[in-house]
């Protein structure tokens, strides 16, 4: 439904659907087990077999619920992800509605950089599954739609779909961690680079 400011309302992705009590209970056990393994030994220690043993369920249950390791890790990330999505969809400006599209775009890129900083190792593991893992996640589609909407308002003549991908590309976890840990770039420098990239794209 259109908003008064002309922006379409975006849904928060991956809201939990109604499920049977036993299925919900198993899901919570699996996610708690995966989170405990990550906290104890890091995200690289996660395996579907070990999560199943720790959760007290069959490994087939883990695969049926989550499909593969990258989707399981994305599910562990999910709670913070919902908070982030709520902030740019319906939170206060400039990240949320009420600010101009340029200000919202800059605020979104900075907030996404903060989000990546906070969970970079988990995101790296989630994105290192199948080649399309990053793009298969529902969050990427929402980020892309949000940026494409803002870009369309700033430059109606531009290829907003392509430019949205271009702005999201530097925030892939592997590049982000390479810049932070190998090249020693500060988070502030990365944000300044995102600003320069956005200005170059939107003119």
C-alpha positions as CSV (number, residue, x, y, z in Angstrom):
1,X,0.0,0.0,0.0
2,X,1.5,3.4,-0.9
3,X,2.6,5.7,1.9
4,X,1.9,9.4,2.1
5,X,5.5,10.1,1.2
6,X,5.1,8.0,-2.0
7,X,7.3,5.2,-0.7
8,X,5.8,1.7,-0.9
9,X,5.7,-0.2,2.4
10,X,8.1,-3.1,2.4
11,X,7.5,-6.3,4.3
12,X,9.9,-7.5,6.9
13,X,11.2,-10.8,5.4
14,X,11.1,-14.2,6.9
15,X,8.5,-13.5,9.6
16,X,7.9,-16.8,11.4
17,X,4.7,-18.4,10.1
18,X,2.3,-20.3,12.4
19,X,3.7,-23.8,13.0
20,X,2.8,-26.8,15.1
21,X,4.0,-26.6,18.7
22,X,6.4,-29.5,18.3
23,X,7.9,-28.1,15.1
24,X,8.3,-24.7,16.8
25,X,10.0,-26.4,19.8
26,X,12.4,-28.3,17.5
27,X,13.2,-25.1,15.6
28,X,14.1,-23.3,18.9
29,X,16.2,-26.2,20.0
30,X,18.1,-26.3,16.8
31,X,18.8,-22.6,16.8
32,X,19.9,-22.6,20.4
33,X,22.2,-25.5,19.7
34,X,23.7,-23.7,16.7
35,X,24.1,-20.4,18.5
36,X,25.8,-22.2,21.4
37,X,28.3,-23.9,19.1
38,X,29.0,-20.5,17.4
39,X,29.5,-18.8,20.8
40,X,31.9,-21.5,22.0
41,X,34.0,-22.3,18.9
42,X,33.1,-19.8,16.2
43,X,30.9,-20.1,13.1
44,X,33.3,-22.3,11.2
45,X,32.6,-25.1,13.8
46,X,29.0,-25.4,12.8
47,X,28.0,-28.7,11.2
48,X,24.5,-30.0,10.6
49,X,25.4,-33.3,12.3
50,X,26.8,-31.7,15.5
51,X,23.9,-29.2,15.7
52,X,21.5,-32.2,15.4
53,X,23.3,-34.1,18.2
54,X,23.4,-31.0,20.5
55,X,19.7,-30.3,19.8
56,X,18.6,-33.9,20.4
57,X,17.0,-34.2,17.0
58,X,17.7,-36.3,13.9
59,X,20.0,-34.7,11.3
60,X,17.2,-35.1,8.8
61,X,15.1,-32.8,10.9
62,X,17.8,-30.1,10.7
63,X,18.1,-30.5,6.9
64,X,14.3,-30.4,6.5
65,X,14.0,-27.2,8.5
66,X,17.0,-25.3,7.2
67,X,18.1,-27.0,4.0
68,X,21.9,-26.4,4.4
69,X,24.4,-24.9,6.7
70,X,24.3,-21.4,5.2
71,X,20.5,-21.2,5.8
72,X,20.9,-22.4,9.3
73,X,23.5,-19.7,10.0
74,X,21.2,-17.1,8.4
75,X,18.4,-18.3,10.8
76,X,20.8,-17.7,13.8
77,X,21.4,-14.2,12.5
78,X,17.6,-13.6,12.1
79,X,16.7,-11.9,15.3
80,X,19.1,-9.0,14.9
81,X,18.2,-8.9,11.2
82,X,14.5,-8.3,12.0
83,X,15.5,-5.3,14.2
84,X,17.6,-3.9,11.4
85,X,14.8,-4.3,8.9
86,X,12.2,-2.7,11.2
87,X,14.5,0.3,11.6
88,X,14.8,1.1,7.9
89,X,11.2,0.2,7.1
90,X,9.3,1.9,9.9
91,X,11.8,3.4,12.3
92,X,12.7,7.1,12.8
93,X,14.4,9.1,10.0
94,X,16.9,9.4,8.5
95,X,17.1,5.6,8.3
96,X,13.3,5.2,8.4
97,X,10.6,7.1,6.6
98,X,10.4,10.9,6.9
99,X,13.8,11.9,5.4
100,X,14.7,12.6,1.8
101,X,15.8,9.7,-0.4
102,X,19.4,10.8,-0.5
103,X,19.6,11.0,3.3
104,X,17.8,7.7,3.7
105,X,20.2,6.0,1.2
106,X,23.3,7.2,3.0
107,X,21.8,6.3,6.4
108,X,20.9,2.8,5.1
109,X,24.4,2.1,3.7
110,X,26.0,3.3,7.0
111,X,23.6,1.1,9.1
112,X,24.3,-1.9,6.9
113,X,28.0,-1.4,7.3
114,X,27.4,-1.3,11.1
115,X,25.3,-4.5,10.8
116,X,28.0,-6.2,8.8
117,X,30.7,-5.2,11.3
118,X,28.7,-6.6,14.2
119,X,28.2,-10.1,12.6
120,X,30.8,-10.3,9.9
121,X,32.1,-13.8,10.8
122,X,28.6,-15.2,10.8
123,X,27.7,-13.5,7.6
124,X,30.9,-14.8,6.0
125,X,30.0,-18.3,6.8
126,X,26.4,-17.9,5.6
127,X,27.6,-16.4,2.4
128,X,30.2,-19.1,1.7
129,X,27.7,-21.8,1.0
130,X,26.5,-22.4,-2.5
131,X,27.6,-19.6,-5.0
132,X,24.2,-18.0,-4.8
133,X,23.9,-18.2,-1.0
134,X,24.0,-14.4,-0.4
135,X,21.5,-13.6,-3.1
136,X,19.1,-16.5,-2.1
137,X,18.6,-15.0,1.4
138,X,15.4,-13.0,1.7
139,X,17.3,-10.1,3.4
140,X,19.3,-9.4,0.2
141,X,16.1,-9.1,-1.8
142,X,14.6,-6.7,0.7
143,X,17.8,-4.5,0.8
144,X,17.8,-4.5,-3.0
145,X,14.2,-3.4,-3.2
146,X,14.7,-0.7,-0.6
147,X,17.7,0.7,-2.4
148,X,16.0,0.5,-5.8
149,X,13.1,2.5,-4.5
150,X,15.3,5.2,-3.1
151,X,17.4,5.3,-6.3
152,X,14.3,5.5,-8.4
153,X,13.2,8.6,-6.5
154,X,16.7,10.2,-6.8
155,X,17.3,9.3,-10.5
156,X,14.1,8.2,-12.2
157,X,16.1,7.7,-15.5
158,X,18.6,5.4,-13.9
159,X,18.8,1.6,-13.9
160,X,17.9,1.4,-10.3
161,X,18.0,-2.4,-10.1
162,X,21.6,-2.5,-11.4
163,X,22.7,0.3,-9.2
164,X,21.2,-1.3,-6.1
165,X,23.3,-4.4,-6.7
166,X,26.4,-2.2,-7.2
167,X,25.8,-0.5,-3.8
168,X,25.4,-3.8,-2.0
169,X,28.4,-5.4,-3.6
170,X,31.0,-3.8,-1.3
171,X,29.1,-5.1,1.7
172,X,29.6,-8.7,0.9
173,X,31.2,-10.2,4.1
174,X,34.3,-11.6,2.4
175,X,35.3,-8.2,0.9
176,X,34.3,-6.3,4.1
177,X,36.5,-8.6,6.3
178,X,39.4,-8.3,3.8
179,X,39.2,-4.6,4.0
180,X,38.9,-4.5,7.8
181,X,41.4,-7.2,8.8
182,X,43.8,-7.6,5.9
183,X,44.0,-4.0,4.7
184,X,43.3,-2.5,8.1
185,X,40.7,-0.1,6.9
186,X,38.6,1.5,9.6
187,X,34.8,1.3,9.6
188,X,34.7,5.1,9.1
189,X,36.9,4.8,6.0
190,X,34.5,2.1,4.6
191,X,31.5,4.3,5.2
192,X,33.3,7.3,3.5
193,X,33.9,5.0,0.5
194,X,30.3,4.0,0.4
195,X,29.3,7.7,0.4
196,X,31.7,8.4,-2.5
197,X,30.4,5.4,-4.4
198,X,26.8,6.4,-3.9
199,X,27.4,10.0,-4.9
200,X,29.2,8.8,-8.1
201,X,26.3,6.6,-9.0
202,X,23.5,9.0,-8.3
203,X,25.2,12.2,-9.4
